[in-house]
Amino acid sequence: MSNENNKRSAFIVSPDWLEQRLDDPSVKIVDAAWYLPAQKRDPKAEYQAAHIPGAVFFDQDAIADQASGLPHTLPSPEAFAEAVGAMGIGETDTIVVYDGPGIFTAPRVWWMFRIMGARNVFVLDGGMDGWKAEGRPTTAEISSPAPRSFHASFDAKAITSFERMKDIVENRLAQVADARSAGRFSGEEAEPRAGMRSGHMPGARSLPSGTFSEAGKLKDLDELRQSFAEAGIDLTKPVVTTCGSGVTAAIITLALQSLGHTDNTLYDGSWSEWGSRPDTPVAIGRE
């Protein structure tokens, strides 16, 4: 959409692009902000205080499989369709997702919409923080759109299960790109969740979530490509993305898809599952 001179991701829209379409009923805006406890930010409170006009709030803790025992596990297609349909979103709409700082948790919801069958899904560059800093319009009026039917068409191949992940790690069947911080990857930093080992899956590569953005905006395609090369990721081969709980892994997915890499999946259980089990191999160090 705002893919200027083919240097920018086709999945990103600019604040200018969105502001010009705030009155377009076919453009649905989704606030997908979510934060780690250490960030000391309350996404619901921030949404209620000020959001982009017309935006609905997507609660990543609520729109999840509550029975999995893991945080943010993908809900069933039926549960997803019911939740977003109640927000007034259909699968044929143009959907723009944003978060607070930009390129943080919005890519997860972008990915969710896409694997559930929506095609015209985009992430707002700069996030809400950038939008407000530029003095663009906000409102505290809670959006209450008329419900719509969202017809889910679930792409199960986009997900890597625990059993599949074990096979991938053991037999090096795909490259593993980890979006957690370098310290968590190496085992030098403790995991934020209690009772979880530190380190990474043997053979994984470290690609911290902030690698791909600057000031909340996704880097251009050449910079994305360079980041993968520096991390030792071969873009001609399959990649599995992972992180702490399946959220920021989608930033790597967004970067891959932006470069035309389609042979990638997301390990939904991520380190919350792998690091908490006694039967999984864990490596420490920077390699």
C-alpha positions, 0 to 999 in steps of 0.5 A: 500500500505504502510500498514506496519504490519497492523498498518498503514492506507491502504489509506496512501502511503509513500514518498519512495513509491511514489518517486519509482513510479514517472515514472509509467504512471498509478500513477497520482499525485494530488496537493490538497493544500488549505489554510485558509486566516490566514495561508498566503499561496498561493497554486497555487503560491506554485504549480507553484514554486515547485511540485512533478514531474507529479503532477496536481493542483486540485483547491478546490475553482474551482472544486465545485458547484459555485451555492450553495452559500457555499464554497467547495460544492461538484460539480455534478458528471458530472462537477467533471468527466470533470474537472479531466478528463481534468487533465488526470485522469481516475477512474481506475488510482492509484491516490495519493493526497497531500497537503502542511503540510500533512493530511490537505486538501488532505483527502477532495480530496481523499474522493471526488475521492472515492465517485465519483467512483475511488477506488485506491486513496491514501494520501501522508504522510508528504505532500509537506512540508515533501517531500521538507524537505527530499530533494526529487525531485520537478519541476516548469514545469507545467504538461500537461497530455493528457485528459482522460475520467473519468467515475463517479459513484457517491455514494450519500449515502456518503453525509449528506444533511442539512435536514438530518443533522437537523433530525440527530441532533434533534433525535440523529440518529448518532454521529457527529464528528466536525473537527474545533478547540476546541475554535471554537467548544466551542464558545470561538473563533470567526468563521473566516467567517463573520456573523456566530455564534460560537459553535457546533451542540448539541450532537456533539463531538470535534475532531480537524483536527490535532488530527489524525496526527503528523508532517504531517503524519497520526497516526497509527491505534491504536492511531486513535482508541484511539482518537475516544475513548477519544472523546466519539465516538463509532466506532460500530455506525454511524458517520457524519463528519463535520467542517467549510466548508467540507474540514477538515471533511474528515480527520475524514472520512479518520481516520474512513475508515482507521479503517474499519468504513464504516457507515459514511457520510460527512455533506458537508454544515458543519458549513458554512451552519449550523452556518449561518442559524437562524433556527438551534440549536447551543450549546456552551461549551466543551460538 
